[in-house]
Amino acid sequence: MIFYDCSTAPSPRRARMFIAEKGLTIDTREVSLTKGEQLSPDFLKVHPGATVPVLVTDTGQTLTENIAIAAWLDATHPEPPLMGQTPEEKAEILMWNARIESQLGMAVAEALRNGNPHMKGRALPGPDNFEQIPALAERGLERATLFFDRLDAHLEGRDFVATDGFSLADITAFCFVDFARVVKLRVDDTRPNLKRWYDAMRARPSAAL
Amino acid sequence: MIFYDCSTAPSPRRARMFIAEKGLTIDTREVSLTKGEQLSPDFLKVHPGATVPVLVTDTGQTLTENIAIAAWLDATHPEPPLMGQTPEEKAEILMWNARIESQLGMAVAEALRNGNPHMKGRALPGPDNFEQIPALAERGLERATLFFDRLDAHLEGRDFVATDGFSLADITAFCFVDFARVVKLRVDDTRPNLKRWYDAMRARPSAAL
């Protein structure tokens, strides 16, 4: 089994954290997005879509999306369960995971990729080059800020995002909330519920990897 | 159980088609997005996020994302399986589902919402109003067209998107491929594999609903 990772990016961090929370150790290859290694001929043979994370399983199946990697790992390594056990838990975790991806992860990515001079011509991940759209950077930051407020409200009286226990939804939320610092959006005392949850997540060993 | 639907929009169509493929009949309420009913006080009580589909289960759980509705229905009504049975199938289906959402569904939505004069000030779904970004409409159409090409190549020699059988990935792909007509992107003989698959999907009774 081979895990293709990038230590500086939030998407592969989600898979890396999931693997660690499962207590697994998987042969890991670093693909430096800063150096553009995802566009190298060698990596494009692994995944023509030119994104990380990628997990190549022992049977040779190539999984290239976080949700697929998580679902496969949860099905093959059930303990501890990170995607719920009852239909209700499974649905609640996937619902929050999807909300966080579309309303926070996407927004932070839009803000960074369309605003950072180092990402000119690389406004989207993948093999195709797209020019930056400055208005999208502004909108992304606005949306991410709104979602910080909503997550803070949602976390009032809650220890975890989706269910009564730690789950995939917490991993996804933590990785994107933490990464929002790149667009100068930070967790602080103005959002006390978010801060309490964030500090608890950050204290997990899997968050330090 | 109550299913909140909108007969003209692709996202609720995904859930509607999934419900039909499961052979289920669920009490359905139409929420007209054309009339802005998703922003009415009554619907905002159901889902403050102001989107459809929504499924309120018999226990009162409110599921507001396609992936959550599908996962709950598949767990509570296993036949026919639409999200895979082995870990490999489950992962492959979720992988394609995620790719189609981010590379096609998102792209078509960007093209429509940022280009259609009737959607001024409503460039994103949900309770917040965002101005249109014309460059994003152009980029969306370009991305959707690229994905049509990739899906055509992928479907060479295949009857279904993800596995050897019909699945959630086919539903998601069909609803967005079909909806791309709103930005003048249509399936035709220039993409023969896509056309063969599309015609087969369109012939399913669930596609007529």
Contacts between the chains, C-beta under 8 A, distances in Angstrom:
chain1	res1	chain2	res2	distance
A	49	B	99	7.7
A	57	B	88	7.8
A	59	B	88	7.1
A	61	B	88	5.7
A	61	B	91	7.1
A	61	B	92	7.3
A	63	B	91	5.4
A	63	B	95	6.0
A	64	B	95	6.3
A	64	B	99	7.9
A	65	B	94	7.1
A	65	B	95	4.7
A	65	B	98	4.2
A	65	B	99	6.4
A	66	B	98	7.7
A	67	B	67	7.8
A	67	B	94	4.8
A	67	B	95	7.3
A	67	B	97	7.7
A	67	B	98	5.1
A	68	B	91	4.4
A	68	B	92	7.2
A	68	B	94	4.8
A	68	B	95	3.6
A	68	B	98	6.8
A	69	B	91	7.4
A	71	B	87	7.5
A	71	B	90	5.1
A	71	B	91	5.2
A	71	B	94	5.1
A	72	B	87	5.1
A	72	B	88	7.3
A	72	B	90	7.0
A	72	B	91	3.8
A	75	B	86	7.9
A	75	B	87	3.6
A	75	B	90	5.9
A	75	B	91	7.6
A	76	B	87	5.0
A	86	B	75	7.9
A	87	B	71	7.5
A	87	B	72	5.1
A	87	B	75	3.6
A	87	B	76	5.0
A	88	B	57	7.8
A	88	B	59	7.0
A	88	B	61	5.7
A	88	B	72	7.2
A	90	B	71	5.2
A	90	B	72	7.0
A	90	B	75	5.9
A	91	B	61	7.0
A	91	B	63	5.4
A	91	B	68	4.4
A	91	B	69	7.4
A	91	B	71	5.2
A	91	B	72	3.8
A	91	B	75	7.6
A	92	B	61	7.3
A	92	B	68	7.2
A	94	B	65	7.0
A	94	B	67	4.8
A	94	B	68	4.7
A	94	B	71	5.1
A	95	B	63	6.0
A	95	B	64	6.3
A	95	B	65	4.7
A	95	B	67	7.3
A	95	B	68	3.6
A	97	B	67	7.8
A	98	B	65	4.1
A	98	B	66	7.7
A	98	B	67	5.1
A	98	B	68	6.8
A	99	B	49	7.7
A	99	B	64	7.9
A	99	B	65	6.4
A	103	B	126	7.9
A	124	B	143	7.6
A	126	B	103	7.8
A	128	B	143	7.8
A	128	B	146	6.4
A	130	B	139	5.9
A	130	B	142	7.9
A	130	B	143	7.9
A	133	B	133	6.2
A	133	B	135	4.7
A	133	B	136	5.9
A	133	B	139	7.0
A	135	B	133	4.7
A	135	B	135	7.3
A	135	B	136	7.8
A	136	B	133	5.9
A	136	B	135	7.8
A	136	B	136	6.1
A	139	B	130	5.9
A	139	B	133	7.0
A	142	B	130	7.9
A	143	B	124	7.7
A	143	B	128	7.8
A	143	B	130	7.8
A	146	B	128	6.4
